[in-house]
């Protein structure tokens, strides 16, 4: 029987991540042995669009806009923060493993974060949410990268259905950034 996840993020403060490849969404290629997901979407142009999208990612509004409930140990993603996302009765506990605030040498700016799975999460792995601003062209794009595998036998039985659910969630995250929708 799978571990029953708590809705209280504080209950996970000492819980270990459920995968060893911490930071793997920042590398090319991502770790082998997992399903890999990469999706991007153009959000618009200009620094204001970039700042707004970065705020929505870092303050969990992208997740709320995708229809998830959010309970977190901090109002904004920060290293070590715990978030328990909810989808009906399903609890999805994660820990922030990286916060991105970078100016690579290619004339872009990036902001966002990555989180990893904790015990009770339906899957094992990591997901990274980054918004990128191209200072030369003004283009703003959102990027989501993830690697994952089933976190328990019940989820493993879902097979292709799990990938379908992950794809729907990713599209909803990106749509929430385009529209700026956020549940209260």
N, C-alpha and C positions, 0 to 999 in steps of 0.2 A: 504494500500500500504506500502511495507517495506521501512524503512529508507534508503536513498541513501548514501552509504559510500563514504567518501572522500579518495583520493589517498594521501593526505598530512598528514603524521604522526603527525605533530605539531598541527593539528586541534583537536586532541584527548587528549591533555595534561590534561584537566580537566574532561574528560568523565569518568563516573563511569563504573566499571566492570558490566557485565550483569548477574551475578550469585553471590549468597552469600557464597558459600563454597570455598573461596580462600584458596589454599594450599591443596585441597582435593586429588590431584594426588600424594601427598607424604604420604598419609595415607592408611592403610588397615583396613577395606575395603574402597573403594572410596564411595563418597556420593550416597545414594539411590535416585531413581527417574530419573536417567539418563541412557543412553546407555554407557556401559563401554567398553574400548578397551585396550588391553595389547598385545604388540608384542615385540619380541626380535630377535636379529640376531647376530651370531658370525661374527666378523670383521677380526679376525686374531690374531696374538700373538705379544707381546712385547710392551715396553714403547713407542717406536716411533709410532706404530699404534694407541695406546691410545692417545698420544699427538696430532696426526694429526686429528683423529676423533673428539676429544674435540674442537680443533680449528675450524673445519668445522661446528660443531653444534653451537658454540658460535658466530661465525662470519656470520651466516645466510647462509653459503655455502650449507648446507644440503637442505635448502628450494630452493635455486637457482638450485641445482642439480636435484631437483624433478620437475623442470619446472615452478616454480613460480617467479614472479618479487618481488623484495624486496625494500621497502622504509622504512628506520628506522631512529629514532632520534639518534642512536649511531651505530658505526661500529661493535660493539660487544654487545651481550645480557648483560644487566646490570639491576639491580632492577629499575623498573619504566620506562624503555625504551619502546617506542611505535614502533611497526612495522605494516606496512600495506602491506600485501601480495596481489598479484594480480594473477588472473587466467583469462586471457582475460578481459572481462568487469567487472568481479566480484572482489570486494574489500573485503579484509579479515583483519579487524583491531584488533590488540591484544596488551596487555600490559604485559611486563615481571613481574611476581609476585614472582619469586624465582630464584636465581642462585645457582647452586650446585657446590661445590668444597670441597669434603669431603673424609675423611679416616675413614670409619666405623671400628669398632673393629674386623671385620671378615677378615682382610688381603686384603681388596680391596681399590681401589681409585675410586672416581666418580667425573665426571664433566658434566655440562649441565645446563639446565634452564627449567622453566615452564612459559607459558604465558596463560592469560585469555582473554576471548572475550570482546569486546567493542561494543557499539551501531553500527549497520550496519553490523556486522558479521552475516553470514547466520545461525550460531548456537549460543548457550549459553553453556559455560563450560570452561574447562581447559585442556591443553595438556602439558606433561612433556617429555623432550628429554634428556636422560642421557647415557653416555658411561661409562662402568665399566671395570677396569683393575684388574684382580686377580693376586696379586703379588706372590702368591705361584706357580701358573701354567703358568702365562704369558698370559692367555686367555683375549681377549678384546671382549666385547659384547655391543651392543647398545640396549637400552630399551626405548620404547615409551608407555606411559600410558595416557589415556584420559577419561574424562567423558563429555557427551554432550547431548543436546536435541535441537530441532528446535528452531531457533531464531525468527521466524515469521511464519505467516499462510501459506505463499507461500512455504517455505521450508518444513513445516509440511506436506503439500500435497505430497511431494516427498517420504515420508515413507521409504521403504526399499532401494530406490535408494540413499538416503543420506548415508546410512551405506556402500553401495557399493563404493560410491565416497570417503568416509573417509578411507575405507580399501585400495583402490588404492593409495591414497595420502600417507598413512603410509608405504606401500610397496615401494613407490618411494623414500621416505625419507631414509629408511633403505638401499635401493640400492645405493643411492647417497653417503652414508657413506662407503659402501663396495668399490665402484669404485673410490671414490674421485672426481667424476665429479662435475663440478661447472660451471655454465654459467657466462660469463664475467659481 
